[in-house]
Amino acid sequence: MKVFIGSSIVVILLCIGIWLMLSPSFKKIGDTAKRIKEKLGGDEDGNGK
């Protein structure tokens, strides 16, 4: 039982560490996607007028 609890804690800590390492990457990807969307939106508005 102690081994199971210890293993669970280690797995949870690893998952949290991986999530913290990846979260800045997802923020960068989101910012890039937002900029691309704004550029495409600006082009479409310009062509529509």
C-alpha positions, 0 to 999 in steps of 0.5 A: 500500500505504501508503495502504491501511494508513493508511486502515485505521488511521484506520477502526479509530481511528474505530470505537474512538472510536464504541464508546467514545462509545456504551458509556456509553449502553449501560450506562445502557440496561442499568441502566434495563432492570435496574430495570424488570425488578426492578420487574416481578419484584417486582410478579409476586411480590407478585401471586403471594402 
